[in-house]
Amino acid sequence: MQNLFLVVLTSLFCISCTKNDNSYFPLQNGLKWHYSVSLTTRDGLEKQKYILHNKGSSSINGELVYVRKSLDGTNLHYSITNEGIYYLGSSSNMLINPKFSSNQSLIIPNPIALNKKWEQVTTTKLLKKTGPPQRTEFKIIAEVPLEIEIVSLDETVSVPAGKYDKCIKIVMTGSSYKDAGNYVGLTLVSVEQTNWYAPGIGLIKTERIEKTKSDALDKGTLSIELTRFDSK
C-alpha cells in the first residue's frame, strides 16, 4: 500500500504564476509542506503523511528547472514559462541527467482567470482491490482525458494547518471507456478532482474520486490536506 501512496501522490501533485510570495505554486528554495493523506479503495482506508520540500533551481539539459523533493527521495521538476508553471517529470537521486517527457503538464496557467479552461490526461490509480473473486491484486488502469477549469478565485478553505482566504479552486472532470477484462468487462471510468490553492502557500487541499459502472470495483477516493507549512 505504501508504494501506491507514492505513485498516487507523485502524479497528483503534478496536476498549478509568478515568482513572488503571492504565487499559488511557490517554488522558492526552502519551503516545506506537510500533508495528511487518506486513501480509500475496496481494500479499505489507509492514512499516511506526505512531505514536499523545495530544493531550489538548477540547469538541466539547458533548461532552468525548479525541484521539489518528496518524502521518498523522488525529485519533482517544474519550469516557469509565460504560459504558467509546467510539471516536467520526476526522477530519483540516482539520475544525474533526468530526461523529461514531451507531454508536459500545465499546473496553473498565467494569467490566472476565472473560468479559464485547459485539457490534460490522467491515469487512474485508485481503482484496485485484493481478494475474491481475484486471487491477486486487481486494478483498473485507464487513461482519462480531463477538462480542467478554474471555477473560483475567492474560496475560503479550512484545513488542519489553518484557515485560508482568497484561494483558487480548480475542478477536473473526465471519463473514458476501458475494457477491464474478467469480472468487469467494458466499463465507463470517470475521474473527478478538485484542488484548492492558497496565495503564498500553494496546494492546501485535494479531493479525488475515480469511479466505474461496475459493482466489482466501483470507486476509489483520495483526500489530501495541509497540516503544516514551513516557510524557512
Protein Blocks (a to p, Z undefined) as FASTA:
>chain_A
ZZmmmmmmmmmmmgocafbfkbcbdcbehiacddddddddfkbccddddddddebjadee
hiacdddddfkopacdddddfkbccdfbdcdfklmbdcddfbdcdfbdcdddehiacddd
dddfkbccedjfbfbdcddddddddddddfbfbbccddfkbccehiacddddddddddeb
ehklpadddddddddddehibpabdcdddddfbfklmbccdddddfbdcfZZ
